[in-house]
Amino acid sequence: MVTTSFIRALPKTETHLHLDGSLPYELLHAWKPETYPPEPFFHAPDYRFPSFPKFDEILLGHALPWFTSPERYHEAARLTFAKHVVANVRYVECSIHLAVSHFINVPVREIAAAIHAAVPPGLTVKLYAGMLRSDYVGPMQAIIDDLVNQDGIAGVDLHGFEPVPTEAWTAPVWARMRAAGKVTKCHAGEFDGPHRVREAIEELGVTRVQHGVRSIEDPAVVALAAARGVTFDITPISNVRLQVFPNLAAHPLRALLAAGVNCTVSTDDQLVFNNSILDEYRALADEADFSRAELAAVAANGWRVADVPAATRAAMLADIARLSAAN
């Protein structure tokens, strides 16, 4: 039996979190209660987003009015990270939508500093710059190029509406980022097929794919990911709410794990999905019949890719093994 106390006790990671997409809704309600009701319609458990553009409209329509200054980023990050601590998350990789820095005319360094200042003791946070496939143009080009010089940015992530083609600038920029010691990620295999996962691995050179779940449609792509040691940072509740899969019983997470792909579990956009990492693990247990051992394996996978000292990784893996073996 999987208990909530077991799930909470597991030292967990969160490796696919959009910080601006995880703005605590209570901040919006407290700020403008007449605009943001206490229970928005999209928080209903049975609500399904009809399309990615509609999801994007709701998300950006709620997040962008808030993120207007470093102080606003700090407050959102402070509350978000505090919730991670309560859930016994010890390591977080989160991204910010890079274009917002340009829109509000605030340097990325100032936003990054405000976010890092919000990290509580006991939590390690690595911040990523997320961008659209069409962002490398005009003033954004210089902003993206300067990321190699920013110690507060651990890496980059390509996100947005996946059917948009990946432009020619991406592969050389991603290569420059890796040469500068940055981690490169790419959203793929969510709203487009397994060929986009192959593209991310073979053409962009990433070993971290955000989602990757539709690779299950092509066994050769699954085998490629396993052979290359690629990690899929998966968000099960998001996949269901966005209708990538009808329910968690139909989700391919277990099959991907069985095929040798290193898969982690995270929350994606907490602002609109109204989820926590505890909810993700609980849903896998209740709706997909994940065992204690399977949930422990998922938690361990997060630590295998976490950018932490080897001693920390070993200690977390030992703790997970002990909890999994206990009666």
C-alpha positions as CSV (number, residue, x, y, z in Angstrom):
1,M,0.0,0.0,0.0
2,V,1.3,3.4,-0.9
3,T,0.6,5.9,1.9
4,T,0.8,9.7,1.7
5,S,3.4,9.6,4.5
6,F,5.6,7.4,2.3
7,I,5.3,9.8,-0.7
8,R,6.1,12.8,1.5
9,A,9.1,11.1,3.1
10,L,10.7,10.4,-0.2
11,P,13.4,13.1,-0.9
12,K,12.1,14.3,-4.2
13,T,13.2,16.5,-7.1
14,E,11.3,18.8,-9.5
15,T,13.0,19.0,-12.8
16,H,10.3,20.4,-15.1
17,L,8.8,23.5,-13.6
18,H,7.9,26.7,-15.3
19,L,8.3,29.3,-12.6
20,D,6.1,31.9,-14.2
21,G,3.6,29.2,-15.1
22,S,3.6,28.2,-11.4
23,L,2.7,31.6,-10.0
24,P,0.8,30.8,-6.8
25,Y,-2.8,31.6,-7.6
26,E,-3.4,32.9,-4.1
27,L,-1.1,35.9,-4.9
28,L,-3.4,36.9,-7.8
29,H,-6.5,36.5,-5.7
30,A,-5.1,38.6,-2.9
31,W,-3.9,41.2,-5.3
32,K,-7.1,41.6,-7.3
33,P,-10.0,39.5,-5.9
34,E,-12.5,41.0,-8.1
35,T,-10.5,39.8,-11.2
36,Y,-9.3,36.5,-9.9
37,P,-12.0,34.5,-8.0
38,P,-11.0,32.1,-5.3
39,E,-11.8,29.1,-7.4
40,P,-11.1,29.6,-11.1
41,F,-12.9,27.4,-13.6
42,F,-9.7,25.8,-14.9
43,H,-8.8,24.5,-11.4
44,A,-11.8,22.1,-11.5
45,P,-10.4,18.5,-11.4
46,D,-12.4,17.5,-14.4
47,Y,-11.5,20.5,-16.5
48,R,-9.6,19.7,-19.7
49,F,-7.9,22.3,-21.8
50,P,-9.4,22.1,-25.4
51,S,-6.1,23.0,-27.1
52,F,-2.6,24.2,-26.4
53,P,-3.4,27.7,-27.7
54,K,-6.3,27.9,-25.2
55,F,-4.0,26.6,-22.4
56,D,-1.4,29.3,-23.4
57,E,-4.0,32.0,-23.4
58,I,-5.2,31.2,-19.9
59,L,-1.7,30.7,-18.5
60,L,-0.2,33.9,-20.0
61,G,-3.4,35.9,-19.3
62,H,-2.9,35.1,-15.6
63,A,0.9,35.1,-15.3
64,L,1.9,38.2,-17.3
65,P,0.0,40.8,-15.3
66,W,1.9,39.7,-12.2
67,F,5.5,39.4,-13.5
68,T,6.4,43.1,-13.9
69,S,9.4,43.5,-11.6
70,P,12.2,41.5,-9.9
71,E,10.3,41.9,-6.6
72,R,7.3,40.2,-8.1
73,Y,9.5,37.3,-9.3
74,H,11.0,37.1,-5.8
75,E,7.6,36.9,-4.1
76,A,6.3,34.2,-6.5
77,A,9.4,32.2,-6.2
78,R,9.4,32.5,-2.4
79,L,6.0,31.0,-2.0
80,T,6.6,28.4,-4.7
81,F,9.8,27.1,-3.1
82,A,8.2,27.1,0.4
83,K,5.6,24.7,-1.0
84,H,8.4,22.5,-2.3
85,V,10.0,22.4,1.1
86,V,6.7,21.3,2.7
87,A,6.5,18.4,0.1
88,N,10.1,17.3,0.9
89,V,11.4,18.4,-2.5
90,R,15.1,19.0,-2.1
91,Y,16.2,20.0,-5.6
92,V,14.4,22.1,-8.3
93,E,15.1,22.9,-11.9
94,C,12.8,25.7,-13.0
95,S,12.6,28.0,-16.0
96,I,11.5,31.5,-16.7
97,H,10.0,32.7,-19.9
98,L,13.0,34.7,-21.2
99,A,10.9,37.1,-23.4
100,V,9.2,38.6,-20.3
101,S,12.6,40.1,-19.4
102,H,12.5,42.0,-22.7
103,F,8.8,42.9,-22.4
104,I,9.2,44.5,-19.0
105,N,12.7,45.9,-19.7
106,V,14.4,44.3,-16.7
107,P,17.8,42.6,-17.2
108,V,17.8,38.8,-16.9
109,R,20.5,39.1,-14.2
110,E,18.2,41.0,-12.0
111,I,15.3,38.6,-12.4
112,A,17.7,35.6,-11.7
113,A,19.1,37.3,-8.7
114,A,15.7,37.9,-7.2
115,I,14.7,34.3,-7.7
116,H,17.9,32.9,-6.2
117,A,17.4,35.2,-3.2
118,A,14.1,33.5,-2.6
119,V,15.6,30.0,-2.2
120,P,15.1,28.7,1.4
121,P,17.8,26.7,3.3
122,G,17.8,23.0,2.4
123,L,16.6,23.5,-1.2
124,T,18.9,23.6,-4.2
125,V,17.5,25.5,-7.2
126,K,18.9,25.6,-10.8
127,L,17.4,28.3,-13.0
128,Y,16.8,27.9,-16.7
129,A,16.0,30.4,-19.5
130,G,13.1,29.2,-21.5
131,M,12.4,30.5,-25.0
132,L,10.1,30.0,-28.0
133,R,11.4,28.4,-31.2
134,S,10.9,31.8,-32.9
135,D,12.6,34.0,-30.2
136,Y,16.1,34.4,-31.8
137,V,15.3,37.6,-33.5
138,G,15.7,41.4,-32.9
139,P,16.7,42.3,-29.4
140,M,16.1,38.8,-28.1
141,Q,19.1,37.5,-30.1
142,A,21.5,39.5,-27.9
143,I,19.6,38.5,-24.7
144,I,19.9,34.8,-25.7
145,D,23.6,35.1,-26.7
146,D,24.4,36.7,-23.4
147,L,23.2,33.8,-21.4
148,V,26.6,32.1,-21.7
149,N,27.9,34.8,-19.4
150,Q,25.4,34.5,-16.7
151,D,26.3,32.4,-13.7
152,G,22.7,32.6,-12.4
153,I,21.4,30.7,-15.4
154,A,22.2,26.9,-15.3
155,G,20.8,26.2,-18.8
156,V,18.3,26.8,-21.6
157,D,15.0,25.2,-22.6
158,L,13.1,25.4,-25.8
159,H,9.4,25.5,-25.1
160,G,6.1,26.7,-26.6
161,F,3.7,25.3,-29.2
162,E,5.6,22.2,-30.4
163,P,4.3,21.9,-34.0
164,V,6.2,25.1,-34.7
165,P,9.3,24.1,-36.7
166,T,12.7,24.2,-35.0
167,E,14.6,27.0,-36.7
168,A,18.2,26.7,-38.0
169,W,19.6,29.0,-35.2
170,T,18.8,26.5,-32.5
171,A,21.4,23.8,-32.9
172,P,24.4,26.1,-33.0
173,V,23.1,28.2,-30.1
174,W,22.5,25.0,-28.1
175,A,26.0,23.8,-28.9
176,R,27.5,27.2,-27.7
177,M,25.5,26.9,-24.5
178,R,26.9,23.4,-23.8
179,A,30.4,24.6,-24.6
180,A,29.9,27.3,-21.9
181,G,28.9,24.7,-19.4
182,K,25.1,25.2,-19.6
183,V,22.6,22.4,-19.7
184,T,20.3,22.3,-22.8
185,K,16.8,21.1,-22.7
186,C,13.9,20.9,-25.3
187,H,10.2,20.4,-25.1
188,A,9.3,17.6,-27.5
189,G,7.0,14.6,-27.8
190,E,4.0,16.3,-26.2
191,F,1.8,18.0,-28.9
192,D,3.9,16.6,-31.8
193,G,5.1,13.1,-32.5
194,P,8.2,11.0,-31.7
195,H,10.0,12.6,-34.7
196,R,10.4,15.7,-32.6
197,V,12.0,13.7,-29.8
198,R,14.5,12.3,-32.3
199,E,15.1,15.8,-33.6
200,A,15.8,17.1,-30.1
201,I,18.3,14.2,-29.4
202,E,20.1,13.9,-32.8
203,E,20.0,17.5,-34.1
204,L,19.9,19.7,-31.0
205,G,22.1,17.3,-29.0
206,V,20.0,17.4,-25.8
207,T,20.0,14.7,-23.1
208,R,17.1,16.3,-21.3
209,V,13.7,16.2,-23.0
210,Q,10.8,17.9,-21.4
211,H,7.9,15.5,-21.8
212,G,9.0,13.0,-24.5
213,V,6.0,10.9,-23.8
214,R,4.8,10.5,-27.4
215,S,8.1,8.8,-28.2
216,I,6.1,5.7,-27.1
217,E,4.6,5.8,-30.6
218,D,7.9,4.8,-32.2
219,P,9.9,2.0,-30.4
220,A,13.1,3.1,-32.3
221,V,12.9,6.6,-30.7
222,V,12.4,5.0,-27.3
223,A,15.4,2.8,-27.9
224,L,17.4,5.9,-29.1
225,A,16.6,7.8,-25.9
226,A,17.5,4.8,-23.7
227,A,20.8,4.2,-25.6
228,R,21.8,7.8,-25.4
229,G,21.0,8.1,-21.7
230,V,18.4,10.8,-22.3
231,T,16.1,11.8,-19.5
232,F,12.4,12.5,-20.0
233,D,11.2,15.0,-17.5
234,I,7.5,14.0,-17.4
235,T,4.5,15.8,-16.0
236,P,1.6,13.2,-15.8
237,I,-1.2,15.4,-14.6
238,S,-0.4,18.1,-17.2
239,N,-0.4,15.4,-19.9
240,V,-4.0,14.4,-18.9
241,R,-5.3,17.9,-18.4
242,L,-4.0,18.9,-21.8
243,Q,-5.5,15.7,-23.3
244,V,-2.2,14.2,-24.5
245,F,-3.6,11.0,-22.8
246,P,-7.1,10.4,-21.6
247,N,-6.1,9.3,-18.1
248,L,-3.1,8.2,-16.1
249,A,-4.0,4.5,-16.7
250,A,-3.2,5.1,-20.3
251,H,0.0,7.1,-19.7
252,P,3.2,5.5,-21.0
253,L,5.4,6.4,-18.0
254,R,5.6,2.8,-16.8
255,A,6.4,1.5,-20.4
256,L,9.1,4.1,-20.9
257,L,10.7,3.1,-17.6
258,A,10.5,-0.5,-18.5
259,A,12.3,0.3,-21.9
260,G,15.2,1.8,-20.0
261,V,14.5,5.5,-20.3
262,N,15.4,7.6,-17.3
263,C,12.1,9.3,-16.5
264,T,11.5,11.9,-13.7
265,V,8.1,13.3,-12.5
266,S,7.3,17.0,-12.1
267,T,4.4,19.4,-12.2
268,D,4.9,21.7,-15.2
269,D,2.6,24.7,-14.6
270,Q,1.1,24.7,-11.1
271,L,-0.8,28.0,-11.7
272,V,-3.2,26.3,-14.2
273,F,-3.1,22.7,-13.2
274,N,-3.4,23.4,-9.4
275,N,-1.0,20.5,-8.6
276,S,1.9,19.7,-6.4
277,I,4.6,17.1,-6.6
278,L,2.7,15.2,-3.9
279,D,-0.4,15.2,-6.1
280,E,1.6,13.8,-9.0
281,Y,3.0,10.8,-7.0
282,R,-0.4,10.3,-5.3
283,A,-2.2,10.2,-8.7
284,L,0.3,7.7,-10.1
285,A,-0.4,5.5,-7.1
286,D,-4.2,5.8,-7.2
287,E,-4.9,6.0,-10.9
288,A,-2.0,4.1,-12.5
289,D,-1.4,1.6,-9.6
290,F,2.2,2.6,-9.1
291,S,3.8,0.7,-6.3
292,R,6.1,2.0,-3.6
293,A,9.1,0.6,-5.5
294,E,8.0,2.3,-8.7
295,L,7.5,5.6,-7.0
296,A,10.9,5.3,-5.3
297,A,12.5,4.5,-8.6
298,V,11.0,7.7,-10.1
299,A,12.3,9.7,-7.2
300,A,15.7,8.2,-7.6
301,N,15.8,9.1,-11.3
302,G,15.5,12.7,-10.4
303,W,18.6,12.5,-8.3
304,R,20.5,10.7,-11.1
305,V,20.4,13.9,-13.2
306,A,20.4,16.5,-10.5
307,D,23.3,18.9,-10.5
308,V,24.4,18.2,-7.0
309,P,27.7,17.0,-5.4
310,A,28.2,13.2,-5.7
311,A,27.9,12.8,-1.9
312,T,24.5,14.5,-1.9
313,R,23.3,12.2,-4.7
314,A,24.5,9.1,-2.9
315,A,22.9,10.2,0.3
316,M,19.5,10.9,-1.4
317,L,19.6,7.6,-3.3
318,A,20.4,5.7,-0.1
319,D,17.5,7.4,1.7
320,I,15.1,6.5,-1.0
321,A,16.3,2.8,-1.0
322,R,15.9,2.7,2.7
323,L,12.3,4.0,2.6
324,S,11.4,1.7,-0.3
325,A,12.7,-1.4,1.6
326,A,10.9,-0.5,4.8
327,N,7.6,-2.3,5.7
